[in-house]
Amino acid sequence: MRKLSLLKKWDSLSPYRKLIFGFLVAIFVGVILLKLPFSLRENQNITVLDSLFTIVSAICVTGLSVVDVSQVFTPIGQLIILFFIQLGGLGVMTVSIMVFLLIGKKMSFETRELLKEERNSNSNGGITNFIKHLLLTVFVIEILGASILAYGFSKYYPLKRSIFYGLFHSVSAFCNAGFSLFTNNLEIFKYDKLISLTVSFLIILGGIGFVTINSIFIIKKKKFRDLSLTSKLALIITAFLLFIGTILFLIFEYNNSSTLKGMNFLDKFLNSFFQSVTLRTAGFNTVPLTNIRPATVFISYILMFIGASPGSTGGGIKTTTFGILIFYALGVLKRREYVEVFKRRIDWELINKALAIVVISVFYIIVVTTVILSVESFSTDKVVYEVISAFSTTGLSMGITAGLGIISKLLIVITMFIGRLGPMTVALAFTNNKKSLIKYPKEDILIG
């Protein structure tokens, strides 16, 4: 009877709450695994909070860390972190459904709804084919990336270690996690073009989304006009942000002795490109970010806040949300009745959702930043950078993560969690989702 009662309670939960519960269970298991002796090197110990922070950062594919992963954890501990990075990149519910399919279980409508929410998809049809394509895409890209990186690392390390480093950083890059097995992230490879460019393109592929990648492969003629509107927007906005980010980072940091000064122009350009890529929710860095210039910090806020594309391994409000709002603003200026994108009309419900995502996200970032500033002594720019980085699951830091207090660490943990699931998903999980049928009289109000 008790089992039936629990099943009824589970069935009564909304897809949003089930998704949150799935992530929480996975996090609980991960925290325990990282605290076990086989995960920690000799004479190393971490608190429950630090274990929680590390696992949440891994499963939320963020990359922020309060401990040195390369020094604190054994190879087994690092593999546990890698597993949770992959789990977070694919999605907890996606992996669960894969297991059900392997043992011959059929998916219910509720299960399909769960996957739709996790993958940020508009449709719950064709799930089996979608998962097959997703697995094939991930496997091919990560193995290819691991092979290239292993070759690159073999110039510096023994073959066995190079293979492990290659696999770890390939998965971490494609999942936009930003975890590295080097104390200073990838700073020691800032002149290695093979490693930096391979990591960059893995991040880009993981960030544009599985739907976009698959649509590119499926379309035989490879014509841009044949792509879905989502894929078109994702590709155009991604290319635009990468270009702008590269140029601005290069200009602002050109003579900064802490970052690009002393390099030749090609190395400056490639490192600027790398940071533009990684600012889009990846978390790797080839140059120190502690003393980047104020203009660079401000541009970083914007790039991190926008983030990756829907259905990807990255966070942020998403490129398509940003794109839709740009077209919305242009439509208002041109006094158009509807928002039009590539000769297609966008539904007002979608516009409202995009606006809600931005408002909720900005409000949340303001609240968390204010609380952390009230309990910490770090400068405002560094705290804002940390909060936006956590919210967008970017994982970059200006060097304050390890120095945060208990309250701040917990807030960053919650922020990473909300950023991975999406602010709308979390908000809808705790609100009444029933559509109101009441219509009040319309009234004009002065704005602007």
N, C-alpha and C positions, 0 to 999 in steps of 0.2 A: 504493500500500500504506500509506503514511504517513497519507494522508487517511482511509483506512478505519479505521486504528488510532485516529486522533483522534476519529472519529465514534463508534467503539465506546466509547472512554473517556467521551465526552460522554453517550452513552446510558446508561452504567452509573452516572452521577451521580444522586443523589437529587434530587427537585424542589426541596428546600431549598437544596442546593448550586448548582443551576442558577440559582436566583433570586438568590443572592448574587453569583454570577459575572456575571450580567447587569447588576446594579447597579455592580459594580466596573469593568466595561468602559465603561459610560456615564460613570462618574466620571473615568476615565483620559482619555477624549476631552474632557470638560469642562475638566479642569485645563489641558490643552494649549491649548484655545481661549481661555481667559481670560488666558493668558500671551502671546498673540500681540499685536503692536502695535495692530491695529485695535480691540482690546478695551479698551485703556488710554488715558486722556487724556494729553496732552502733559506731559512731565516727571514722569509717574507710573509707578511700577514696584512690583510685588509679588513676594514670594518664592513659591517652589513650594508651601510649606506654607500660605501665605495663600490661594493659588489653590485648593489642595485643600480648605481649610477652607470657603471660599465655595461651591464646587461641591457639596460634601457637604451643607452647610447648605441649599442650594437643592434638590437632588434628594431630600433627606430632609425637605423642606418644614418646615424648622426656623426659620430667620430670624436665628440668631446670626451675627454678622459681626465680623471683626477689622479690617475697613477700612470707610470710608464709601463705600457703593456709589454714592451720588449724585455724589461728588467724584472717585473713582478711575477709574471705568469710563465709557467712551463710550456713546452710545446703542446701538451695536452690542453692546458688552459687557453692557449692561443687558438687551438682548433675548436674549442667550445665557443669562443668569441666568434670565430669564423662561421661556425654553424648558425649562430644566432643572427649574424649579418646576412647570411643567405636566406634564413627563415624570414627575416624582416624584409629583405629585398623582394622575395617571391610573395610574401604575405602569409600570415599564420593560417588563415582560413583556406587559402589556395593550397598550401601544403597539406592541410587536413583533408581537403577534398581529394587531393591526389592519392592519399592513403586509402580513402574509401573506394576510389575507382580501382585501385590495384587489387583490393580484396573482393571486388565484384559487387559492391554496394551501389544502388541507384541513388541519384540525388533528388531530394524533394524540392519543391518550389522555394521553400524557406532557405534551403542550402544555396540555391542559385541566387537568391536575393542577397545573401551574405557575401558571396563572391563578387556580385555586382558592386556592392558598397565598398568592399576592400580594394577592388581594382579601379574604382571610380569610373564605372562603365554605365552606359545608358541602357544596355540590353542584358538580359540574363539567358539569352538563347545561345545555342552552340557552345556550351560550356566545355564539353569534352574536347572538341577540336581546338578550342581556345587554349586549354591547358596543355595539350600536346604541342601546339605551336610555341607556346610560352616556354616550355621545358626545352624544346629543341633550340630555340633562339638563345636562351640563357646558356645552355650547355656548350653550344658552338662558340659563342662570343667569349665566354669565360675561359674555355680551354685554349682557344687561339691566343687570347690575351696572356694567359699564364705561360704559354710556350715562348712567346716573344719576350716577356719580362724575365723568364728564367734564363734565356740566352743573354739578356742585358745584364742581369745580376751576376752571371757566371764570370764576368770580367773582374769582379771584386770578391767573390766568395766561392767556396767549394761547390761542386755540382749539386749535391744533396740539399744543401742549404738554399742554393739558388732556386731549385725547383719549388721548395716550400715557400720561399719569399715570393716567387712568381705567382703561385696559386693564391696565396693569401692576398696579395695586392691586386690581383686581377679581379677576384670576387669583391674585394673591398671597393675597388674603383667602379666596377660595373653596377654594383648596388648603391653607389654614391655614398658609401659609408665614411671614407676618409680615415679609417684606422690604419696605422702603419706599424711595422715591427722595428722601426728605427727611432731612436730617442728624439731626434730633431725632424721627425716626419721624413720628407723627401728632399730636405735642404742639401744633403751631400751629393744629390744627383742633379743639381740645377744646371750643370753643363752637359749632362748626358741626354742627348736629343732622343735617342731610342726609347729610354725609359719614360721620360717626361711626355713625349708625344703619344706613346702607347697608353699611358694612364689617362691622358687627356681625352683620347678618342673612346676609351672604355667608359669614361664618365659621361661623355656626350651621348653615346648609344644608350646607356642606362637611363639618362635624363630625358630623352625624347619620348620614351614610353613604348611599351610592347605593341600597342595598336598601330602606332606609326611605323615601327620597324617592320611589322608583318605586312602592313599595307604596301610598303615600298617593295617588299619581296614578291608579294602576290601579283601586283600589277605587272603584266608582261612587257608592256611598251614603256614602262617607267616614266609616263608623262605626268607632269605635275597636276594638270587639270583633272586627272582621273582619281587623285587622292581625295579622301574624305575631308570635310571642312576642318575637323579636329586636327588631322595630320598636316594640312596646309598651314594652319595657324601655328601649330607647334614648331614646325620647321622654320617658318619665316621669323617668328618672334625669337626663337633660339639663335638663329644666325645673326639677327640684328643685335641681340644682347651680347653675344660673344664678340662681335666686331666692336661695338661701343665699349665694352668692358676692357678689351685688349688695348684699344687706342688710349682710353683715359688712364688706365693703369700705367701705360708706357710714358705718357706725358707727365703725370703727377709724380711718378717715382723715378724718372729718368736720372736725376742727379742725387737721389737719396742714398747716402752712404750705407744705410741699414738694409737696403733692398737691391737696387739695380746698378748703382754706381760702381764702376770698375769693370763692367762687362762690355764686350763688343756689341754692336747694334743688333746682330742676329740673336745673340743670347738674351739681350734685353727684351727683344720682341717675343721670343719663344717663352720666356718666363712670364711676361705680361699676358700672353695667350693662356698659359697654364693657369695663372691666377684668375683670369676671367672665366675660364671653364670651371674651376674648382669653387668659385664663389657661387655657382649655380647649384648648391646643395651637396658638394662632394667632400670638402674638409681637408684635402691634402694641401700642402704648401711646399714650394721649392725655395722661397725666400722668407726670412723672418717677418712676422707681421706685427710685432710688438710696437715698433716705432714708425709705422706707415703714416703718411701725411694726412692731415684732417680731410682734405678733399677726397682722398682715396677711401678713407673710412666712410664718408658720407655716400659715395657711389656704391661701396660694398653693402651698405644698408639696403639700398634699392635693389641691387642684383640678388641678394640673399632673400629678400622679402618676396620677390617675384618667383624665384625658384625654378623648378623643373616643369615638365609637362605632365598632364593627367595620365594615369595608368602606368606611371614610371616608378622607379625606385627612389626618386627624389621628393623633396617637400616644397614648402612655399605655397603661395596662393595659386600658383601654376601659370604658365605662359599663356594658356588660352583664356584664363580669367583676365589677365592683364590686357590681352589683345581685344577681347570683347568690350572691355571698358573703354579702351582707346577709340574703338569704332562707335561706341555709344556716345562718347563726348563729341566726336566729329559729327554724328547724326544730329545731336542737339544743336550744335553750331549752325548746321545746314538746315535746321528746322524740318527735319524729316520725321514722318509719322512712325516709321519703324527703323530698327537698326539693321543695316544691310552689310554683309560681309561676302565678298566674292560672288555678288549677284544672288545671294541667299538671304532670306529674312530670318532674323533671330527672334525666337519666342521671348515675350516679355518676362515670363517666369524664369528663364535662364538669366536674363539681365538682372532681375531682382536677386537671384541666388548669388551672382557674381558680386553685386554690391554688398550683400549680407556678409559674404566671406571676407571682404576687405574691411568692413566696419568692425566685425567681430575680432578679426586678427589684430587690427590696429589697437582696438580697445584693450584686448588681452595683453599685448606687448607693453602698452603704457602702464597698466596696473602692475604687472610683474616687475618691470623696470623700476617703478616707483618704490615698491616694497624692498627690492634688493638694494637700491641706493640708500634707503633708510637704515639698513643694517650693515652695510659694507662701506669701506673707505676708498674704494676704487673710483677713478674718474668716471664721469657720466658717459663719455664716448665708449669706454671699454665695456661698461655694463650694458649699454644699449647694443653694442656689437655682440656681446655674449648671448643676450636674450634673443635677438633676431636670429643669430646663428643656430640656437637651440630650436626655436620655433620653426625655422625653415629646414631643419635637420641638416644644416650645412656642416657644422662641426669645426669651423675655424674659430680661433680664439686669439685675443691680443695678450695672452699669457696670464689670465687671472683665474682660470678654471680650478686649478689645484688649491688656490688660496681662498676659495669661497667658504663661508661658514655653513653650518648644518641647514639653516633655513633656506639660504640661497641655493644650496645643492638640491634640496628637495623641490624647490620651485623650478629649477632648471630641468630636473627629472620629469616633472609634470609637463613642462613646456615641450620637451622633446616628444613625450607621449602624445600630447594634443597635436603637435606639428605633424607627426607621422600618420595619425588616423585622420587628420583634417579637422579644423575647427567646427565645420558644419556637422560632421558626423558626431562629434562629442556633444555639441549643442543640442542636436536632435535627439540624442540618447536620453537627455534629461528634460525634455520638453514634450508637451502634448502635440502629436503630429497630425491630429485630426483637422481637416480643413474647415474653417469657419464659413457658415452659410449666411451670416449676418452682414448686411450692407448698410452702413450709416450714410446720412446725407453728405454730399461732397461739399467741401469748403476750400476756398483759395487762401493761401498764406504767402506773405512776402518772403522771398529768399534772395540770396546773392548780394 
